[in-house]
Amino acid sequence: MQYLQQAGENDIQRSAHREAVDLLTKGLELLKTLPVTSERARKECSLYIALGTALIATKGFAASEVGLAYSRARELCQQTGTTPETSRVLWGLWVFHLTRAELQTVLELGEQLLRLAQRE
């Protein structure tokens, strides 16, 4: 799973986004075979963040798959209390909702990002 994630992130850096989506999706499938722990949740969150990035490049900012990836990552961040990833997740959700013109949600996410930045 770790190697699939690393390969997927390398593909993102090389702009091989479709390949990254495939590798990261395989990593998520493999992760489902592990017992449910906080470490698994952290790894799953990290995979979903990378997947969101690759999906933006392949399907566009407003694609429903992008929203699903970042929403799942947000749930996992809330479970684990993982703050560094939380800002990336909120930013991904903010951009997703902005491009879909869901302005009330954009405002709420912006306020959450501001509070997070002030705490940091």
C-alpha positions as CSV (number, residue, x, y, z in Angstrom):
1,M,0.0,0.0,0.0
2,Q,2.8,2.4,0.9
3,Y,4.5,1.8,-2.4
4,L,1.3,2.3,-4.4
5,Q,0.9,5.6,-2.6
6,Q,4.4,6.7,-3.3
7,A,4.1,5.6,-6.9
8,G,0.9,7.5,-7.2
9,E,2.4,10.7,-5.7
10,N,5.4,10.4,-8.1
11,D,3.0,10.1,-11.0
12,I,1.2,13.3,-9.8
13,Q,4.5,15.1,-9.8
14,R,5.2,13.8,-13.3
15,S,1.7,14.9,-14.5
16,A,0.7,11.2,-15.1
17,H,-2.6,11.8,-13.3
18,R,-4.6,8.9,-14.8
19,E,-1.9,6.5,-13.7
20,A,-1.9,8.1,-10.3
21,V,-5.7,7.6,-10.0
22,D,-5.3,3.9,-10.8
23,L,-2.4,3.4,-8.3
24,L,-4.1,5.4,-5.5
25,T,-7.4,3.6,-6.0
26,K,-5.6,0.2,-5.8
27,G,-3.9,1.5,-2.6
28,L,-7.3,2.3,-1.1
29,E,-8.6,-1.1,-2.0
30,L,-5.6,-2.8,-0.4
31,L,-6.0,-0.6,2.7
32,K,-9.5,-2.1,3.2
33,T,-7.9,-5.4,4.1
34,L,-6.2,-4.0,7.1
35,P,-7.9,-3.8,10.6
36,V,-9.6,-0.5,11.4
37,T,-7.1,1.6,13.5
38,S,-6.1,5.2,13.8
39,E,-3.0,4.5,11.7
40,R,-5.1,3.0,8.9
41,A,-7.3,6.1,9.1
42,R,-4.3,8.4,8.7
43,K,-3.0,6.4,5.7
44,E,-6.5,6.4,4.1
45,C,-6.7,10.2,4.6
46,S,-3.4,10.7,2.9
47,L,-4.4,8.5,0.0
48,Y,-7.7,10.3,-0.4
49,I,-5.9,13.7,-0.4
50,A,-3.5,12.5,-3.2
51,L,-6.5,11.0,-5.1
52,G,-8.3,14.3,-4.9
53,T,-5.3,16.0,-6.4
54,A,-5.1,13.5,-9.3
55,L,-8.9,13.6,-9.9
56,I,-8.8,17.4,-10.2
57,A,-6.3,17.1,-13.0
58,T,-8.2,14.3,-14.8
59,K,-11.9,15.2,-14.2
60,G,-11.9,18.9,-13.2
61,F,-12.4,20.8,-10.0
62,A,-16.2,20.3,-9.9
63,A,-16.3,16.6,-10.6
64,S,-18.3,14.7,-8.0
65,E,-15.5,12.2,-7.5
66,V,-13.3,15.1,-6.3
67,G,-15.9,16.1,-3.7
68,L,-16.3,12.5,-2.5
69,A,-12.5,12.0,-2.1
70,Y,-12.1,15.2,-0.1
71,S,-15.3,14.6,1.9
72,R,-14.0,11.1,2.9
73,A,-10.6,12.6,3.8
74,R,-12.3,15.2,5.9
75,E,-14.2,12.5,7.9
76,L,-10.9,10.7,8.5
77,C,-9.1,13.8,9.6
78,Q,-11.9,14.5,12.1
79,Q,-11.6,11.0,13.4
80,T,-7.8,11.2,13.9
81,G,-7.5,14.9,14.7
82,T,-4.8,15.2,12.0
83,T,-4.3,18.9,11.6
84,P,-1.7,19.3,8.9
85,E,-3.8,17.3,6.5
86,T,-7.0,19.0,7.6
87,S,-5.9,22.3,5.9
88,R,-5.2,20.5,2.6
89,V,-8.6,18.8,2.8
90,L,-10.5,21.9,3.6
91,W,-8.8,23.7,0.8
92,G,-9.7,20.9,-1.6
93,L,-13.3,21.0,-0.5
94,W,-13.3,24.8,-0.7
95,V,-12.1,24.8,-4.3
96,F,-14.6,22.0,-5.2
97,H,-17.6,23.9,-3.8
98,L,-16.3,27.2,-5.3
99,T,-16.3,25.9,-8.8
100,R,-19.8,24.5,-8.3
101,A,-20.9,27.9,-7.1
102,E,-22.1,26.5,-3.7
103,L,-21.3,29.8,-2.0
104,Q,-22.8,29.1,1.4
105,T,-20.6,26.1,1.7
106,V,-17.6,28.0,0.4
107,L,-18.2,30.7,3.1
108,E,-18.4,28.0,5.9
109,L,-15.2,26.2,4.7
110,G,-13.4,29.6,4.4
111,E,-14.3,30.3,8.0
112,Q,-13.1,26.9,9.1
113,L,-9.8,27.4,7.2
114,L,-9.4,30.8,8.9
115,R,-10.0,29.4,12.4
116,L,-7.6,26.6,11.7
117,A,-4.9,29.0,10.5
118,Q,-5.4,31.2,13.5
119,R,-5.0,28.2,15.8
120,E,-1.9,27.1,14.0
